[in-house]
Amino acid sequence: MAELKLVGGYPEYMRESIKLVEKTRPKRVGKLPPQMTMEEREEVLNLCHPDYAPGGKRPISIGQNKGDIAPNEVVDLLEAYPLIEPDEIDLNRVDYDVDILIIGGGLAGTSAALLANDSGIPVDRILLATKLRHGDSNSIMAQGGTQAADRPEDSPVIHYVDTMGGGHFANKPDVVKALVEDAPKVMKWLCDLGAMFDRDENGNFVELSGGGASRKRMHACRDYTGMEELRVLRDEFRNRGIPVLEYYPVVELLTDGDNRVTGAILVNLETDEYKIVRAKAVILATGGFGRLHIRGFPTTNHYGATADGLVLAYRAGAKLRDTDTVQYHPTGAVYPQQIVGLLLITV
Ligand SMILES: Cc1cc2nc3c(=O)[nH]c(=O)nc-3n(C[C@H](O)[C@H](O)[C@H](O)COP(=O)(O)OP(=O)(O)OC[C@H]3O[C@@H](n4cnc5c(N)ncnc54)[C@H](O)[C@@H]3O)c2cc1C
């Protein structure tokens, strides 16, 4: 039989290690490595996991969360000086005056713009500003799928219990409630807009088991679910003609001095010019901070995921919650042997 073509694309040094794996495979087939003891588990966590190895977190020294613990990389940003000098900005020269400013061009931001328009705000009173191109986001990279309890044997209540349990009951209940109740409606919305979720020959959804789920409720579009979801939402956004500013990160929120956000300062990444937006309401949809690479944690997170929203909100007076927690995603294990190749999934 001809040599396996699959191996052809690998560099020489990998072919050598593939040969080694193949040669020693018979020794491993049918045998499971022994279960680790609790002490061994503790040791691995303390050695390798960015949340456990000592020295990775410290108390925040200023602001509303003073004294709360957070990863050093996040604290560095919360404590940093602002990017702009006040005398560089003339707040009397307003460039955009809108009802609603949405910051971030992923699924959350794009949905918010459409829902704002659905609720009666005219398109020319909405503005979406995003750091890179519209759609450059973690959303477009989500692969596994979206959970929605829409089978007869499932319900939002069961989804709620699974999610609370998966979060060790530390989740915010009203947020989980909104998530599980809205999920089936959102699935219908996406389908009505043309999203092509995986279906069987009878046209029914093919639903998969998600981590921590007691029912199959994961809706996928092959392995590009987020891209498909954003495709239909962004098409709808463009068809409606909602204004968008690309390559315009928000660098500061503006307030009335009394804890009310009244707009934002944007920077044009090509010209370095600042733009002032006045808005009756501002929605932050800037995603997470995977790209801060907490303690060097490797990630395929999007380049825009650098905690901007947390810092903007903090500087405007918001109190952050759960500052000590980080979602490391995606996560695959390469060590120790007992869990090699497992995807450590989050609910
Ligand atoms: C590889 C990968 C796979 C995943 N798979 C799944 C999955 O299978 N199922 C699931 O449910 N979840 C999955 N997730 C998580 C999911 O993608 C995110 O939780 C979700 O997409 C977040 O959406 P969002 O709109 O809040 O943020 P994002 O999609 O990250 O969008 C944030 C947007 O804000 C912009 N932005 C950031 N800072 C600024 C600023 N200062 N000014 C203006 N704009 C700014 C960014 O450029 C980006 O456009 C996955 C994540 C990754 C990385």
The ligand as an ORCA input file, in Angstrom:
! r2SCAN-3c Opt
* xyz 0 1
  C     -11.920     29.786     18.995
  C     -13.184     30.067     19.753
  C     -14.225     29.158     19.715
  C     -15.407     29.403     20.400
  N     -16.433     28.496     20.307
  C     -17.625     28.749     20.911
  C     -18.747     27.875     20.744
  O     -18.661     26.848     20.083
  N     -19.921     28.208     21.336
  C     -20.054     29.353     22.098
  O     -21.155     29.607     22.596
  N     -19.013     30.195     22.259
  C     -17.824     29.929     21.682
  N     -16.765     30.803     21.841
  C     -16.994     32.019     22.637
  C     -17.788     33.039     21.797
  O     -17.158     33.204     20.557
  C     -17.855     34.379     22.518
  O     -18.333     34.212     23.825
  C     -18.805     35.347     21.795
  O     -18.575     35.332     20.422
  C     -18.642     36.742     22.327
  O     -19.376     37.614     21.495
  P     -19.247     39.185     21.690
  O     -19.993     39.843     20.584
  O     -19.620     39.510     23.097
  O     -17.663     39.475     21.591
  P     -16.699     39.377     20.323
  O     -17.254     38.446     19.308
  O     -15.336     39.134     20.815
  O     -16.792     40.839     19.720
  C     -16.197     41.940     20.366
  C     -16.015     43.031     19.347
  O     -15.621     44.231     19.995
  C     -14.551     44.824     19.271
  N     -13.800     45.699     20.177
  C     -12.951     45.337     21.194
  N     -12.472     46.440     21.786
  C     -13.027     47.515     21.145
  C     -12.916     48.920     21.296
  N     -12.122     49.481     22.220
  N     -13.620     49.737     20.479
  C     -14.425     49.196     19.512
  N     -14.557     47.866     19.318
  C     -13.874     47.043     20.130
  C     -13.767     43.627     18.754
  O     -12.906     43.992     17.711
  C     -14.927     42.732     18.312
  O     -15.402     43.104     17.049
  C     -15.555     30.582     21.169
  C     -14.502     31.505     21.224
  C     -13.323     31.258     20.529
  C     -12.219     32.264     20.574
*
